[in-house]
Amino acid sequence: MLKWLAAALVAVLTAFGIYIALQPSQYTITREAHINAPPDAVFAQVNDYHNWQQWSPWAKLDPDAKSTFDGAPSGQGAVFGWAGNSDVGEGKMTITDSKPNERIAMRLEFVKPMPGTSQTVFTFAPDGEGTRMTWTMSGENSFAGRMVCAFVDMDKMVGGMFEKGMANLDALLKSKS
């Protein structure tokens, strides 16, 4: 009886491992929103990491997280590092490309809770009297990442944070006008 139970457990674990291995190895999470401010104002907030604590949804999860700023003061070459609680983890972001009022690309490197690298792109386009902002994160999903995704809807979780961030940014810019 014990042998049958052990064989069944091995079969279930093998099937689960195959299921995980067959999941997509790449991911893309995208959200967009209308921001009630012109592209130059929205771009300025995103292009300077010193502004992020005012609107980033992750900043609100751990107000005591340690932040560092390196490289350029803003735009291409600017680097923002953080180390916080289990909700925000540890990592750094580097602006790799910055086209005023149009696009910002970043390399996002996670150290904790799970190491990984992602590409993040923000785009800004005139939309009536405001801006259509798109926030996209993409990258490779490791086996461990795919295992987590079997239990957690990353698109919903991270996409929800993007939505909160853009709502925070919209509210911030409304308060400044």
C-alpha positions as CSV (number, residue, x, y, z in Angstrom):
1,M,0.0,0.0,0.0
2,L,2.8,2.4,0.9
3,K,4.5,1.7,-2.5
4,W,1.2,2.6,-4.3
5,L,0.9,5.8,-2.4
6,A,4.6,6.7,-3.1
7,A,4.1,5.9,-6.8
8,A,0.9,8.0,-7.0
9,L,2.7,10.9,-5.3
10,V,5.6,10.7,-7.8
11,A,3.1,10.6,-10.7
12,V,1.3,13.7,-9.4
13,L,4.6,15.6,-8.9
14,T,5.8,14.6,-12.3
15,A,2.6,15.7,-14.0
16,F,2.7,19.0,-12.1
17,G,6.4,19.5,-13.2
18,I,5.4,18.8,-16.8
19,Y,2.5,21.3,-16.5
20,I,4.8,24.0,-15.1
21,A,7.5,23.3,-17.8
22,L,4.9,23.7,-20.5
23,Q,3.7,27.2,-19.3
24,P,4.9,30.2,-21.4
25,S,8.4,31.2,-20.6
26,Q,7.8,34.9,-21.5
27,Y,5.3,37.3,-20.0
28,T,4.0,40.7,-20.8
29,I,1.7,42.8,-18.6
30,T,0.2,46.0,-20.0
31,R,-2.2,48.6,-18.7
32,E,-3.2,51.9,-20.1
33,A,-5.1,54.9,-18.7
34,H,-6.1,58.4,-19.5
35,I,-4.2,60.9,-17.4
36,N,-5.7,64.4,-17.1
37,A,-2.5,66.3,-17.8
38,P,-0.5,67.0,-20.9
39,P,2.2,64.5,-22.0
40,D,5.1,66.7,-20.9
41,A,3.8,66.8,-17.3
42,V,3.2,63.1,-17.2
43,F,6.5,62.3,-18.8
44,A,8.3,64.6,-16.2
45,Q,6.9,62.6,-13.3
46,V,7.9,59.2,-14.7
47,N,11.3,60.3,-16.1
48,D,12.6,61.4,-12.7
49,Y,12.8,58.6,-10.0
50,H,12.8,61.3,-7.3
51,N,9.1,61.8,-8.1
52,W,8.1,58.2,-7.9
53,Q,7.5,58.1,-4.1
54,Q,4.6,60.5,-4.7
55,W,2.7,58.1,-6.9
56,S,4.2,54.6,-7.0
57,P,1.8,52.0,-5.6
58,W,4.8,50.1,-4.2
59,A,6.0,53.1,-2.2
60,K,2.7,53.0,-0.2
61,L,3.3,49.3,0.6
62,D,6.4,50.1,2.5
63,P,6.9,53.8,3.4
64,D,10.1,52.8,5.3
65,A,11.8,51.1,2.3
66,K,15.4,52.3,1.8
67,S,15.9,54.1,-1.6
68,T,19.1,55.1,-3.4
69,F,19.6,57.3,-6.5
70,D,22.6,56.9,-8.8
71,G,23.7,57.9,-12.2
72,A,22.0,60.8,-14.1
73,P,19.5,62.9,-12.0
74,S,16.7,61.9,-14.5
75,G,16.3,60.4,-17.9
76,Q,18.7,57.9,-19.5
77,G,21.2,56.6,-17.0
78,A,19.2,57.4,-13.9
79,V,19.2,54.5,-11.4
80,F,16.8,53.9,-8.5
81,G,17.5,51.2,-6.0
82,W,15.2,50.0,-3.2
83,A,15.2,47.5,-0.3
84,G,12.0,47.0,1.7
85,N,9.7,44.6,3.3
86,S,8.4,41.4,1.7
87,D,5.7,43.4,-0.2
88,V,8.3,45.4,-2.2
89,G,11.4,43.2,-2.0
90,E,14.8,44.5,-3.3
91,G,16.1,45.6,-6.6
92,K,16.9,48.5,-8.9
93,M,15.6,50.2,-12.0
94,T,17.7,51.9,-14.7
95,I,16.3,54.2,-17.4
96,T,17.8,52.8,-20.6
97,D,16.0,55.1,-23.1
98,S,14.1,58.4,-22.7
99,K,12.4,60.2,-25.5
100,P,10.8,63.4,-24.1
101,N,7.0,63.3,-23.9
102,E,6.9,60.0,-25.9
103,R,8.6,57.0,-24.3
104,I,10.7,55.8,-21.3
105,A,12.3,52.3,-21.3
106,M,13.8,50.7,-18.1
107,R,15.7,47.7,-17.1
108,L,14.1,46.3,-13.9
109,E,16.3,44.0,-11.8
110,F,14.8,42.1,-8.9
111,V,17.0,40.7,-6.2
112,K,14.4,39.7,-3.6
113,P,12.0,37.9,-3.1
114,M,13.0,36.2,-6.4
115,P,15.8,37.2,-8.7
116,G,14.8,38.3,-12.2
117,T,15.1,40.9,-14.9
118,S,12.3,42.6,-16.8
119,Q,12.0,45.4,-19.3
120,T,9.5,48.1,-18.5
121,V,8.2,50.7,-21.1
122,F,6.1,53.7,-20.6
123,T,4.5,55.5,-23.6
124,F,2.8,58.8,-23.6
125,A,0.4,60.1,-26.4
126,P,-1.8,63.1,-26.5
127,D,-5.4,62.1,-25.8
128,G,-7.8,65.0,-25.9
129,E,-6.6,67.5,-23.3
130,G,-4.7,64.8,-21.5
131,T,-2.4,61.9,-22.1
132,R,-2.9,58.2,-23.0
133,M,-0.3,56.5,-20.8
134,T,0.7,52.8,-21.4
135,W,2.7,50.9,-18.8
136,T,4.2,47.5,-20.0
137,M,6.5,45.1,-18.2
138,S,7.9,42.0,-20.0
139,G,10.5,39.4,-19.5
140,E,11.5,35.8,-19.2
141,N,9.7,33.6,-16.7
142,S,12.0,31.1,-15.0
143,F,10.7,27.7,-13.9
144,A,10.3,29.0,-10.4
145,G,8.4,32.0,-11.8
146,R,6.1,29.7,-13.8
147,M,5.5,27.7,-10.7
148,V,4.4,30.8,-8.8
149,C,2.1,31.8,-11.7
150,A,0.4,28.4,-11.5
151,F,-1.1,29.7,-8.2
152,V,-1.0,33.5,-8.5
153,D,-2.5,35.5,-11.4
154,M,0.5,37.8,-12.0
155,D,-1.3,39.8,-14.8
156,K,-4.0,40.6,-12.3
157,M,-1.7,41.3,-9.4
158,V,1.0,43.4,-11.2
159,G,-1.5,44.9,-13.7
160,G,-3.6,46.0,-10.7
161,M,-0.6,47.8,-9.3
162,F,0.0,49.5,-12.6
163,E,-3.6,50.7,-12.5
164,K,-3.2,52.0,-9.0
165,G,0.0,53.8,-10.0
166,M,-1.6,55.5,-12.9
167,A,-4.6,56.5,-10.8
168,N,-2.2,57.9,-8.2
169,L,-0.3,59.8,-10.9
170,D,-3.5,61.2,-12.3
171,A,-4.6,62.4,-8.8
172,L,-1.1,63.9,-8.2
173,L,-1.1,65.9,-11.4
174,K,-4.7,67.1,-10.8
175,S,-3.7,68.4,-7.4
176,K,-0.8,70.3,-9.0
177,S,-2.9,72.1,-11.7
